[in-house]
Amino acid sequence: MPPKARVVTKASNPESKAPELNPETLNDRTCQRYYQTNPVQRRFEEAGFPGLTPAERKVFIYSNLIQPIADHKISLSNKTERDYWKQVTKDGLPIRRLRQGHCWGKDKTGRDIGTYQLENFERRSVKQARLASLDILHHQFLAKRRKAIARGRDVSNEELDEEKTRRKDMATLNKDLYGHSAGSMSNNPEWDDVIPIPYSEPDDALAKIAYPDDYAEATSYLRAVMAADECSPRCLRLTEHVISMNPAHYTVWLYRFKIIQTLNLPVPEEIEWLNQVALENLKNYQIWHHRQLLLDYYFPSIDGDEETIKNLARTETQFINSMLEEDTKNYHVWSFRQYLVRKLGMWNVAELAATQNLIEDDVRIFLVFSNSVATPNLPATAHDPKVPGSLIDREMDYAKEKIALAPQNQSSWNYLRGVLAKGGRDLSGVREFSEQFISNLGADGEDVKSSHALDILVDIYRQAGNISKARLCLQRLWEKWDPVREGYWKFRASELGEAIE
């Protein structure tokens, strides 16, 4: 290391020096300091070597000769180097000087840091110093925690909270200074022991998915804990975090249910949390499948407790009704309602009245009709000898009444078929009723008030052996009354055993 140069009198300058201006940018200040530590350089640039005084020439030449040795580009023996620097010190030559063209680098936006105003650069320097000090404390925490874990314990909660705050501050500074975004998981010391498993797609993938950084980070930790088969409270919180970003992630729902089973967590609390998620995601299927799994898991523990089952049925029905207020045709909600009726044995007047009220509000809700035709332990369209004939007659009249209100509503026609099947009756019982919606079929003045009446008449005529008339109904459907499904109607006609023209 060269010794510090002693202060010597600078070479005289025949010209009077102009006062130096205060620098505005970092590059201006760097340039100013360069010339301050290279006193002859500006004179050399302005007047050239011939324009320098003899004293200035000596300083200029010696300064340039010293530099290669100071940079260790020329090696000298120990004795020679001592003698060399002794002479340099004696002559007071400028050794410690800045280099020209120093580059300060670029910031996160690609801007040259040298163009910063000095006050902006000072603020940036303070942030960098703050980040460096936090990084030192961060590594001290990691070392301390490793020692604590080696002794079979962990650091205190207060230290964990301090580290969480520290990492958040570091993430903010890193993003502000360098544009580096750190996820919430990596900033949480709770997850220090988990090595995330990122998702990688092949380089030649046709369409790579641009996952948000937070989601990609969370799912990488999710893969890691799932691979380790970890079921813990922190994993439960992780599933909630992933679900908040992607409620349709079916794998995370299954993993969450596994955690609930393993930790034996209270199902009512999970359902309470699930209610809010469902209200925020009305059309999500995974939510209702998870709810069904929860009830299947919970029901054996309350089986036989009529009061608890009654309260569960009441609260579930209340929530279902609140969901249907948002969307009366929500298929997932109606599917779960049918499951709930079968699971909790809700075969009562209140449930029937509730479905009837919904039909009165909107006669076209097919799902309500589907729910109404169900009976215990049997498919919706299976014959149930336990259902009295008077009930079948009543429901047939009810279906006919709704068909008369909206003849082109497929829901009520399907319900009529379901009621007949539930009572074990043939379709011939509604032939006269169905024919009143058709007139002059295949002739002039043909009038069809319901294509669904034609559909049911096809089966009625086929059962009666009148194949030609059944085929005529199908032909008019594909030709005029429902040409959108032409292929389907022709397929039905082919099943009648007659050729299609």
Protein Blocks (a to p, Z undefined) as FASTA:
>chain_A
ZZddddddddddfbacddddddfblmlmmmmmmmmmmmmlmmmmmnommlpcfklmmmmm
mmmmmmmmmnopaccdfklmmmmmmmmmmnopafbdcdehiaebjafkopafklpcfklm
mmmmmmmmmmmmmmmmmmmmmmmmmmmmmnopacdfklmmmmmmmmmmmmmmmmmmnopa
cdfklmpmklmmpccddddddfklfbacdddfklmmmmmmmmmmmmnopacfklmmmmmm
mmmmmmmlmklmmmmmmmmmmnopafklmmmmmmmmmmmmmmlmklmmmmmmmmmmmmmm
mgoiamlmmmmmmmmmmmmmmmmmmomklmklmmmmmmmmmmnopacfklmmmmmmmmmm
omklmklmmmmmpcehiafklccfklcfklmmmmmmmmmmmmmmmmmlmklmmmmmmmmm
mnopafklmmmmmmmmgghehiahiacfbfklmmmmmmmmmmnopamlmmmmmmmmmmmm
ommlmmmmmmmmmmnopacZZ
